[in-house]
Amino acid sequence: MSTPQLVVHHDKELMAQAAAARLITKIVDAQASRGTASVVLTGGRNGNGLLAALAAAPARDAVDWGRLDLWWGDERYLPEGDPERNVTQAREALLDSVPLDPERVHAMPASDGPYGADVEAAAEAYAAELAKAAGPENHGSVPTFDVLMLGVGPDTHVASLFPELPAVRETERTVVGVHGAPKPPPTRISLTLPAIRAAREVWLLAAGDDKAEAAAIALSGAGEIQAPAAGAYGRSRTLWLLDSAAASQLPRSLYPPASA
Ligand SMILES: O=C(O)[C@H](O)[C@@H](O)[C@H](O)[C@H](O)COP(=O)(O)O
């Protein structure tokens, strides 16, 4: 378990731009050393804000987009092309602007796809796709993601793992169906904490004053069932990327020295 590191940026826009620059460097380094990179995207305003900043970044095309695997941490279980789907929003923010290899863009199933209303079957299919991509050197049945990004909800949820609901309690499966999510839409697919923890690095994105309480709770020793963000950590790095509004309720002891 890697101890959370915090970086606090002045505002939401700067956090998105700095996180985008950080992601470009991470991908370029991974591709330079291993010839490929694997990133897990997140939905929501902060996640899409980062993708939009990446689309506009001067160094954007330092990334070899054809050698990048993209996965999702969660998805709203809606029909293909629905504007509320995370993949639809990611395409609008970035993916349609860069030359990705479509075979390496691993969207989660849609509700009008082969599994219909059976979100558990859809989750199992995604788990199988992850397992197929996991190499012998990987930890268990997901690929070793270079970076797994997670927006943090005001209730401390990450992906579609909501406090006290069954999905956050899952200890074996890597992908589950979610019913009755408090954040609409109610039916979703989500990576579980074991899958999240297989990532080399987990980056939690929290900008805006509506995240201040969640950040303080998650970083002050809360349990992962009550505060799922507290259970999201990477094998070698856990990085909280905040703006000053979201960091405003953190205990001073947690504030990074540079921003004291
Ligand atoms: O499907 C989703 O809604 C997201 O994956 C979700 O986990 C999101 O990242 C958080 O709710 C934060 O969203 P905001 O950044 O919009 O607050």
The ligand as an SDF file (V2000), in Angstrom:
LIG
                    3D

 17 16  0  0  0  0  0  0  0  0999 V2000
  -19.3510    7.7090  -13.5810 O   0  0  0  0  0  0  0  0  0  0  0  0
  -19.0210    8.6400  -12.8480 C   0  0  0  0  0  0  0  0  0  0  0  0
  -19.7910    9.5050  -12.4510 O   0  0  0  0  0  0  0  0  0  0  0  0
  -17.5920    8.7960  -12.4250 C   0  0  0  0  0  0  0  0  0  0  0  0
  -16.7680    7.8230  -12.7990 O   0  0  0  0  0  0  0  0  0  0  0  0
  -17.5250    9.1250  -10.9670 C   0  0  0  0  0  0  0  0  0  0  0  0
  -16.7790    8.2160  -10.1970 O   0  0  0  0  0  0  0  0  0  0  0  0
  -16.9140   10.5040  -10.8880 C   0  0  0  0  0  0  0  0  0  0  0  0
  -15.5160   10.4140  -11.1850 O   0  0  0  0  0  0  0  0  0  0  0  0
  -17.1090   11.1190   -9.5320 C   0  0  0  0  0  0  0  0  0  0  0  0
  -18.4940   11.1090   -9.2370 O   0  0  0  0  0  0  0  0  0  0  0  0
  -16.5970   12.5610   -9.5230 C   0  0  0  0  0  0  0  0  0  0  0  0
  -17.3280   13.2710  -10.4800 O   0  0  0  0  0  0  0  0  0  0  0  0
  -17.1270   14.8680  -10.6110 P   0  0  0  0  0  0  0  0  0  0  0  0
  -15.6710   15.0640  -10.9700 O   0  0  0  0  0  0  0  0  0  0  0  0
  -18.0810   15.2940  -11.6960 O   0  0  0  0  0  0  0  0  0  0  0  0
  -17.4630   15.4410   -9.2630 O   0  0  0  0  0  0  0  0  0  0  0  0
  1  2  2  0
  2  3  1  0
  2  4  1  0
  4  5  1  0
  4  6  1  0
  6  7  1  0
  6  8  1  0
  8  9  1  0
  8 10  1  0
 10 11  1  0
 10 12  1  0
 12 13  1  0
 13 14  1  0
 14 15  2  0
 14 16  1  0
 14 17  1  0
M  END
$$$$
